Amino acid sequence: MVSWMMRGMLILLIGAILLVINKQFQLHQLVRLFSTFIILAGVSVTMYGLLDAMRGAGAVPNRKRSRMPTELADK
């Protein structure tokens, strides 16, 4: 989960930096559109990491069944 969220935050940071650079230097309108898409991609990657971890938390791995104390006392 953390690795996906770190990647998403890095992508989001790159998009934010592009947006600030575009604001300072008044670059082409396509740069603003491109940086907006990059920010949305960063949010999407971050949310994927979070939702994937939440989905995986519900799954219980196959474990060997432990003996109950009453089963141990019977033997």
C-alpha positions in Angstrom: 0.0 0.0 0.0 2.7 2.4 1.0 4.6 2.0 -2.3 1.6 2.7 -4.4 0.7 5.7 -2.3 4.3 7.0 -2.5 4.2 6.7 -6.3 0.9 8.4 -6.5 2.2 11.3 -4.3 5.3 11.6 -6.5 3.1 11.8 -9.6 0.9 14.3 -7.9 3.9 16.4 -6.9 5.2 16.5 -10.4 1.8 17.7 -11.7 1.7 20.4 -9.0 5.2 21.6 -9.9 4.2 21.8 -13.6 1.1 23.8 -12.6 3.1 26.3 -10.6 5.7 26.6 -13.4 2.9 27.3 -15.8 1.4 29.9 -13.5 4.7 31.7 -13.1 5.8 31.7 -16.7 2.5 31.8 -18.5 3.3 28.8 -20.7 0.9 27.3 -23.2 -2.7 26.3 -22.2 -1.9 22.7 -23.0 0.7 22.6 -20.2 -2.0 23.5 -17.7 -4.2 20.8 -19.2 -1.4 18.3 -19.1 -0.5 19.1 -15.5 -4.1 18.7 -14.5 -4.2 15.2 -16.0 -0.9 14.4 -14.2 -2.4 15.5 -10.9 -5.5 13.3 -11.5 -3.3 10.4 -12.4 -1.4 10.9 -9.1 -4.6 10.9 -7.1 -5.8 7.8 -9.0 -2.6 5.9 -8.3 -2.8 6.9 -4.6 -6.4 5.8 -4.3 -5.6 2.5 -6.0 -3.0 1.8 -3.4 -5.4 2.6 -0.6 -8.4 0.7 -2.1 -6.2 -2.3 -2.9 -5.0 -2.5 0.7 -8.6 -2.2 2.0 -9.8 -4.9 -0.3 -6.9 -7.2 0.7 -7.5 -6.6 4.4 -10.8 -8.5 4.2 -9.2 -11.6 2.8 -8.0 -14.0 5.5 -5.1 -16.2 4.4 -5.5 -19.9 4.8 -4.3 -20.8 8.2 -4.1 -24.1 9.9 -6.8 -24.5 12.4 -5.5 -24.4 15.9 -6.7 -26.8 18.5 -9.2 -25.6 21.0 -8.3 -26.1 24.7 -11.1 -28.5 25.1 -9.8 -30.7 22.2 -6.3 -30.8 23.9 -7.9 -31.8 27.2 -9.7 -34.8 25.6 -6.5 -36.4 24.4 
